Amino acid sequence: MKNIKDTIIIGAGLSGLTVAWKLRQIPGHSFLLLEQSEKTGGAIWSHPENGYVAEGGPHGFLDNCPESRTLLAETGLDQECVKAPLAKFVRYVCMNGNLKLIPQTPTKILAAPLISPLQKLRVAADLWKKPLPGEPTVSEWVRYRFGQALLPYVDAVFTGTYAGDLERLVIDGVMPGVRQVEKEHGSVIRGLLKKMKAAGSKNKGKKKGLPAMTSFPQGMNRLAERLSQDLDTEKEILTACSVNAVSRENGYWQVETAQGNFTGRNLVLALPVNQALALLASLGDPPPQSKIAEARIVTIALGFGEGASLPPGFGYLTPEQEQRFCLGALFSSNMFPGRSPEGHILLEALVGGRRHPERLELDDETLIRESVRDLQGLLNLPGEPTYSRVLRPQSSIPQLEAGYPALLQWRNTLMQKEKGLYITGFGWEGIGLNDMIKTAFRVSEAIREGEQDSGEQDAAVKKVYF
């Protein structure tokens, strides 16, 4: 057989681009990256216009992931990136119609008047609670372990990450590390204290501190652009190339596309969960569910001129109980320099999500009007915006709801069964940019070593930052 690639990668989002970047470092390793759209980067979408730089996708990533730091160093982007340290940039939660400052360290959170002293005692009851059986939703689990008072703040966290509904997201899907701590130690607080003590001994003498949000002067597009720029068009990457089917024949992977058929020894599906499931339907045992729920949001970028001002910090999030139009807003011109013209500010409101998909059907004029009305009730934004733009991303956010842990286990079993098959991408092991980069590193290393990817992780406890 002629023109057999060592690896075929389907999907040129961040996962696929990172796998390709790492495979290029293997001497003599041939690969082909296939992307259905004309652009690379997947959910990453920066929008520069009239001196403003808005994001239709992710706004950045924290610099606390070793794999992400390595990728920046290898690409030279560590010399270009801009950072907004969490230690300097606070965040807020909208409670009772006002913005309430949220500290970013556990000791400050305990000292802050976010909940009453009696409610803080209820949080401590976690020490005597047995692990909750089954597959509880986030709201069920938080209510059981820590009490009702924390739910609005937890709601804000998952609004900011998944645009999700904590009545449907499952704790085993969104916080597997914390769930594992609960099962191993019988108490989340007790388990985390033990982990902190062990980490303190291990990292004794090392500098501690909060991470920083990382982006680039002209937006997150720069990351996808850099990862793509050295790829040989046609030999290493094909865009506008939709994949119709995949199969395994005579020990090789066959990929049927709109631009012809391709053969590879390894196949990497670097796709969002539902796109991957559609291609995997013909392989082996059927998945426990054919698709998972998704959420979409629209970003309303708003510029204001003289007289307008923003509180210090990143932005705010709104729990559902507040019944506001916007899920929250990012204070973009606070975070990174150059996001708005001199003398102007830029903020980006988020609308829709899992709970309010009906708002996605509103026209641009209505979205702008209702967002401005909502924001002006919380912030110093006199008059009409000098700039407005509704960004409607094509990408949706996978929701890790009931059945997701079983689906992840099915994927892991399939990868062990089908030689040369690697499944990664948006939603398989989280939705953050760091999640995707970390998993892409693991996949590329497995390919380098000629091993199957078990998909099993140590379920590290992720710190929560508002």
VENCOR-V24406 format. One record per pair of residues at least 24 apart in sequence whose C-alpha atoms are under 6 Angstrom apart, sorted by the first residue. I is the first residue (numbers start at 1). J is the second residue. D is the distance in whole Angstrom. If there is no record, write none. Layout:
i:I j:J d:D
i:I j:J d:D
This chain:
i:4 j:263 d:5
i:4 j:264 d:5
i:5 j:30 d:5
i:5 j:31 d:5
i:5 j:264 d:5
i:6 j:30 d:5
i:6 j:31 d:6
i:6 j:264 d:5
i:6 j:265 d:5
i:7 j:31 d:5
i:7 j:264 d:5
i:7 j:265 d:6
i:7 j:266 d:4
i:7 j:267 d:6
i:8 j:32 d:5
i:8 j:264 d:6
i:8 j:267 d:5
i:9 j:33 d:5
i:9 j:268 d:5
i:10 j:34 d:5
i:10 j:269 d:5
i:10 j:270 d:6
i:11 j:35 d:5
i:11 j:270 d:5
i:11 j:271 d:6
i:12 j:40 d:5
i:13 j:40 d:6
i:13 j:41 d:4
i:13 j:42 d:4
i:14 j:41 d:6
i:15 j:270 d:6
i:15 j:425 d:5
i:15 j:436 d:5
i:15 j:440 d:6
i:16 j:270 d:5
i:19 j:440 d:5
i:19 j:444 d:6
i:31 j:236 d:6
i:32 j:236 d:4
i:32 j:237 d:5
i:33 j:236 d:6
i:33 j:237 d:4
i:34 j:237 d:6
i:34 j:238 d:5
i:35 j:239 d:5
i:35 j:241 d:5
i:36 j:239 d:6
i:36 j:240 d:5
i:36 j:241 d:4
i:36 j:242 d:4
i:37 j:239 d:6
i:37 j:240 d:5
i:38 j:239 d:5
i:38 j:240 d:5
i:41 j:224 d:5
i:43 j:395 d:6
i:45 j:221 d:6
i:46 j:219 d:5
i:46 j:221 d:5
i:51 j:340 d:6
i:51 j:341 d:5
i:52 j:339 d:5
i:52 j:340 d:4
i:53 j:339 d:5
i:56 j:391 d:6
i:56 j:393 d:6
i:60 j:214 d:5
i:60 j:215 d:5
i:61 j:213 d:5
i:61 j:214 d:5
i:62 j:212 d:5
i:62 j:213 d:5
i:62 j:214 d:6
i:63 j:211 d:6
i:63 j:212 d:6
i:64 j:211 d:6
i:67 j:438 d:6
i:81 j:215 d:6
i:81 j:216 d:5
i:82 j:214 d:6
i:82 j:215 d:5
i:82 j:216 d:5
i:83 j:212 d:6
i:83 j:213 d:5
i:83 j:214 d:5
i:84 j:212 d:5
i:84 j:213 d:5
i:84 j:335 d:6
i:85 j:212 d:4
i:86 j:210 d:6
i:86 j:212 d:5
i:87 j:210 d:6
i:89 j:313 d:4
i:89 j:314 d:6
i:90 j:313 d:4
i:91 j:313 d:6
i:91 j:314 d:5
i:91 j:315 d:5
i:91 j:316 d:6
i:92 j:316 d:4
i:93 j:316 d:5
i:93 j:317 d:5
i:93 j:318 d:6
i:94 j:318 d:5
i:126 j:187 d:6
i:127 j:187 d:5
i:130 j:186 d:6
i:131 j:182 d:6
i:131 j:183 d:6
i:131 j:186 d:6
i:136 j:170 d:6
i:137 j:167 d:6
i:137 j:168 d:6
i:137 j:169 d:5
i:137 j:170 d:4
i:137 j:171 d:6
i:138 j:166 d:5
i:138 j:169 d:6
i:138 j:170 d:5
i:138 j:171 d:5
i:139 j:166 d:5
i:139 j:167 d:5
i:152 j:319 d:5
i:155 j:319 d:5
i:156 j:317 d:5
i:156 j:318 d:6
i:156 j:319 d:5
i:157 j:466 d:6
i:163 j:353 d:5
i:164 j:354 d:5
i:168 j:401 d:6
i:169 j:400 d:6
i:169 j:401 d:4
i:170 j:401 d:5
i:173 j:400 d:5
i:173 j:405 d:6
i:176 j:459 d:6
i:177 j:459 d:4
i:177 j:460 d:5
i:177 j:461 d:4
i:178 j:461 d:6
i:245 j:279 d:6
i:266 j:420 d:4
i:267 j:421 d:5
i:268 j:422 d:5
i:268 j:423 d:6
i:269 j:423 d:5
i:270 j:424 d:5
i:270 j:425 d:4
i:271 j:425 d:5
i:272 j:425 d:5
i:272 j:426 d:4
i:272 j:427 d:6
i:273 j:427 d:6
i:288 j:407 d:6
i:293 j:399 d:5
i:294 j:396 d:6
i:294 j:397 d:5
i:294 j:398 d:5
i:294 j:399 d:5
i:295 j:353 d:5
i:295 j:354 d:5
i:295 j:396 d:5
i:295 j:397 d:5
i:296 j:353 d:5
i:296 j:396 d:5
i:297 j:351 d:5
i:297 j:352 d:5
i:297 j:353 d:5
i:298 j:350 d:6
i:298 j:351 d:5
i:298 j:391 d:6
i:298 j:392 d:5
i:299 j:349 d:6
i:299 j:350 d:5
i:299 j:390 d:6
i:299 j:391 d:5
i:300 j:348 d:5
i:300 j:349 d:5
i:300 j:389 d:6
i:300 j:390 d:5
i:301 j:348 d:4
i:301 j:388 d:6
i:301 j:389 d:5
i:302 j:346 d:6
i:302 j:347 d:6
i:302 j:387 d:6
i:302 j:388 d:5
i:303 j:345 d:6
i:303 j:346 d:5
i:303 j:385 d:5
i:303 j:386 d:5
i:303 j:387 d:5
i:304 j:344 d:6
i:304 j:345 d:5
i:304 j:385 d:5
i:304 j:386 d:5
i:305 j:344 d:4
i:308 j:380 d:6
i:308 j:381 d:5
i:309 j:380 d:6
i:326 j:350 d:6
i:326 j:351 d:5
i:327 j:351 d:6
i:398 j:427 d:5
i:412 j:454 d:6
i:412 j:455 d:5
